[in-house]
Amino acid sequence: MRGLYVQNVSKSFNGVKALDGVELSVEQGEFMVIMGPSGCGKTTLLLVILGALKPDKGLIWIGDREISRLPIEERNIGYVPQDFGLFPHLNVYENIAFGLRVKGYSKSEVDSKVKSLLRMVDLEGFELRKPRELSGGQRQRVALARALAINPSLLLLDEPLSNIDEATKSDVIANLKNLQRKTGITTVCVTHNPEDAFKLGDRIAIMYLGKIIQCGKPKEILENPKNEVIKRLIAPILI
């Protein structure tokens, strides 16, 4: 079953094409990584899926629901920005509870959901801490819990490892993959880092100049890169 379908999506800024007829199909429950250099269009694509940008043409589907014209709040998408987007004045509990309270959940429902999510992301006992008192990996887990609190149909991650210390990155990758498997949520992540992409993704879509130029499982891409551009982009993990 298809979790997300991006159908012939294009987007230009001042006459320059950021997205050029992008096609992408993501299976239900799959962890898809969109990888490419700076300026290739990957973040623009993420924001079009989210609804923060309108495409010039093309359609976005989540499951069998066409969402291209829906506002962000009606798309049922969880989103974790590059800086995690936590409210610095709120503690861990309040950050996770924020979206639930906005949606009008009762106090008991909020409490039950937040406690369940704290267990899921292994942050029990951290409820009263502020974001500044957490490590990068812990802040990411709070942001993930907040995004998952609303039971989204799709999870979007913008450069999830860019603010993580290299010494703890392996643990963060393992935790992220484990959480995605545990929830079974369809996930799309963007990164410029080929090493991160090949460790995270069930499949990888490689973007270049506004197009997806190859999509496949990590092993397939490593063994059969389609062209010299892809060989150059994945070179750091071939050394």
C-alpha positions as CSV (number, residue, x, y, z in Angstrom):
1,M,0.0,0.0,0.0
2,R,1.3,3.5,-0.9
3,G,1.8,5.9,2.0
4,L,2.8,9.0,0.0
5,Y,2.7,9.8,-3.7
6,V,4.3,12.9,-5.2
7,Q,2.9,13.3,-8.7
8,N,4.7,15.4,-11.3
9,V,5.4,18.3,-8.9
10,S,7.1,21.5,-10.0
11,K,8.0,24.7,-8.2
12,S,9.9,27.7,-9.4
13,F,11.3,30.8,-7.6
14,N,11.8,33.9,-9.7
15,G,11.9,31.8,-12.9
16,V,14.4,29.3,-11.5
17,K,13.1,25.7,-11.1
18,A,13.6,24.3,-7.6
19,L,11.5,21.2,-8.4
20,D,11.1,19.9,-12.0
21,G,8.4,17.3,-12.5
22,V,9.3,15.3,-9.3
23,E,7.8,11.9,-9.0
24,L,8.1,9.9,-5.8
25,S,6.2,7.0,-4.4
26,V,6.7,5.9,-0.7
27,E,5.3,2.7,0.6
28,Q,3.2,2.6,3.8
29,G,5.5,2.3,6.8
30,E,8.6,2.9,4.7
31,F,11.6,5.1,5.8
32,M,12.4,7.1,2.7
33,V,15.5,9.3,2.6
34,I,15.8,12.1,0.0
35,M,19.5,12.9,-0.4
36,G,21.2,15.6,-2.4
37,P,23.6,18.5,-2.3
38,S,22.6,22.0,-1.1
39,G,20.2,23.7,-3.5
40,C,19.0,20.4,-5.2
41,G,15.4,21.0,-4.1
42,K,15.1,18.5,-1.3
43,T,13.9,20.9,1.4
44,T,11.6,22.6,-1.1
45,L,10.0,19.2,-1.8
46,L,9.6,18.6,1.9
47,L,7.9,21.9,2.4
48,V,5.6,21.3,-0.5
49,I,4.6,17.9,1.0
50,L,4.0,19.6,4.3
51,G,1.9,22.4,2.8
52,A,4.2,25.3,3.7
53,L,4.8,25.9,0.0
54,K,2.3,25.6,-2.9
55,P,3.5,23.7,-6.0
56,D,3.2,25.4,-9.4
57,K,1.8,22.1,-10.7
58,G,1.4,18.5,-9.6
59,L,-0.4,16.6,-6.9
60,I,0.4,15.2,-3.4
61,W,-1.3,12.1,-2.1
62,I,-1.2,10.6,1.4
63,G,-2.7,7.1,1.0
64,D,-5.8,7.5,-1.2
65,R,-6.3,11.2,-0.1
66,E,-5.3,14.0,-2.4
67,I,-4.0,16.8,-0.2
68,S,-2.4,19.3,-2.6
69,R,-4.9,22.1,-1.8
70,L,-5.3,21.5,1.9
71,P,-3.8,23.8,4.5
72,I,-1.1,22.4,6.8
73,E,-3.4,21.8,9.7
74,E,-5.7,19.5,7.7
75,R,-2.9,17.3,6.2
76,N,-2.3,15.3,9.4
77,I,1.5,15.4,9.0
78,G,4.1,15.3,11.7
79,Y,7.1,17.6,11.1
80,V,10.4,17.9,12.8
81,P,12.4,20.9,11.6
82,Q,16.2,20.9,11.5
83,D,16.5,22.9,14.8
84,F,13.8,20.6,16.3
85,G,11.5,23.6,16.9
86,L,11.0,23.1,20.6
87,F,9.5,25.9,22.7
88,P,12.4,27.0,24.9
89,H,10.1,28.3,27.7
90,L,8.2,25.0,27.9
91,N,9.4,21.9,29.6
92,V,9.5,18.5,28.0
93,Y,6.0,17.5,29.1
94,E,4.5,20.8,27.9
95,N,6.3,20.6,24.5
96,I,4.9,17.2,23.8
97,A,1.4,18.2,25.0
98,F,1.2,21.4,23.0
99,G,-0.4,20.0,19.8
100,L,-2.8,17.8,21.8
101,R,-4.0,20.9,23.8
102,V,-4.4,22.9,20.6
103,K,-6.6,20.1,19.2
104,G,-8.8,20.2,22.4
105,Y,-7.9,16.9,24.0
106,S,-9.0,16.6,27.7
107,K,-6.5,16.9,30.5
108,S,-6.6,13.2,31.2
109,E,-6.2,12.3,27.5
110,V,-3.3,14.6,27.2
111,D,-1.6,13.2,30.3
112,S,-2.1,9.6,29.2
113,K,-0.8,10.3,25.7
114,V,2.2,12.3,26.9
115,K,3.2,9.6,29.4
116,S,2.9,6.9,26.7
117,L,5.1,8.9,24.3
118,L,7.7,9.6,27.1
119,R,8.0,5.8,27.6
120,M,8.2,5.3,23.8
121,V,11.1,7.7,23.4
122,D,12.8,6.7,26.7
123,L,12.5,10.0,28.4
124,E,10.6,9.1,31.5
125,G,11.8,11.3,34.4
126,F,12.7,14.2,32.0
127,E,9.2,15.8,32.1
128,L,10.2,19.0,33.9
129,R,13.4,19.7,32.0
130,K,13.7,22.6,29.6
131,P,15.2,22.1,26.1
132,R,18.4,23.8,27.1
133,E,19.0,21.1,29.8
134,L,18.9,18.3,27.2
135,S,21.4,16.8,24.8
136,G,20.9,17.1,21.0
137,G,19.7,13.5,20.9
138,Q,17.2,14.1,23.7
139,R,15.9,17.2,22.1
140,Q,15.3,15.3,18.9
141,R,13.3,12.6,20.8
142,V,11.1,15.3,22.4
143,A,10.5,16.8,19.0
144,L,9.7,13.3,17.6
145,A,7.3,12.7,20.5
146,R,5.6,16.0,19.9
147,A,5.2,15.3,16.1
148,L,3.8,11.8,16.8
149,A,1.4,12.9,19.5
150,I,-1.2,13.9,16.9
151,N,-1.2,10.4,15.3
152,P,0.0,11.7,11.9
153,S,-0.3,9.7,8.7
154,L,3.1,10.9,7.6
155,L,6.3,12.0,9.4
156,L,8.7,14.5,7.8
157,L,12.2,15.0,9.1
158,D,14.4,17.9,7.9
159,E,18.1,17.1,8.3
160,P,17.5,15.2,11.6
161,L,21.2,14.5,12.3
162,S,22.7,17.9,11.5
163,N,22.5,19.1,15.1
164,I,23.7,15.8,16.6
165,D,27.2,15.3,18.0
166,E,29.3,12.9,16.0
167,A,30.2,10.9,19.1
168,T,26.5,10.0,19.7
169,K,25.3,9.9,16.1
170,S,25.3,6.1,15.9
171,D,23.1,5.8,18.9
172,V,20.7,8.5,17.6
173,I,20.4,6.7,14.2
174,A,19.6,3.4,16.0
175,N,17.0,5.1,18.2
176,L,15.4,6.9,15.2
177,K,15.2,3.7,13.2
178,N,13.8,1.8,16.1
179,L,11.2,4.4,16.8
180,Q,10.1,4.4,13.2
181,R,9.8,0.6,13.1
182,K,7.9,0.6,16.4
183,T,5.3,3.2,15.2
184,G,5.2,1.9,11.6
185,I,4.7,5.5,10.4
186,T,5.5,6.4,6.8
187,T,8.6,8.6,7.1
188,V,10.3,11.0,4.7
189,C,13.7,12.4,5.7
190,V,15.9,14.8,3.8
191,T,19.7,15.0,4.2
192,H,22.8,16.2,2.3
193,N,25.0,13.6,4.0
194,P,25.3,10.3,2.1
195,E,26.6,8.4,5.1
196,D,23.5,9.4,7.1
197,A,21.2,8.6,4.2
198,F,22.6,5.1,3.6
199,K,22.4,4.3,7.4
200,L,18.8,5.5,7.8
201,G,16.8,4.8,4.6
202,D,14.9,1.7,3.6
203,R,15.2,3.4,0.2
204,I,17.0,6.5,-1.0
205,A,15.8,9.0,-3.5
206,I,18.8,11.0,-4.9
207,M,17.9,14.6,-6.0
208,Y,19.9,16.8,-8.3
209,L,18.9,20.1,-10.0
210,G,15.3,19.7,-8.9
211,K,14.8,16.1,-10.1
212,I,15.0,12.7,-8.5
213,I,17.7,11.0,-10.6
214,Q,17.7,7.6,-8.9
215,C,15.6,5.9,-6.3
216,G,16.3,2.5,-4.8
217,K,17.5,0.5,-1.8
218,P,21.0,1.5,-0.5
219,K,22.6,-1.7,-1.8
220,E,21.1,-1.2,-5.3
221,I,22.4,2.3,-5.6
222,L,25.8,1.4,-4.3
223,E,26.1,-1.5,-6.8
224,N,24.5,0.2,-9.8
225,P,24.7,4.0,-9.7
226,K,23.0,5.3,-12.8
227,N,25.4,8.0,-13.8
228,E,28.6,9.9,-12.9
229,V,26.6,12.5,-10.9
230,I,25.4,9.8,-8.6
231,K,28.8,8.2,-8.4
232,R,30.2,11.6,-7.3
233,L,27.5,12.1,-4.7
234,I,27.9,8.7,-3.0
235,A,31.7,8.8,-3.3
236,P,32.2,9.6,0.5
237,I,30.8,6.2,1.4
238,L,32.8,4.3,-1.2
239,I,36.2,5.4,0.2
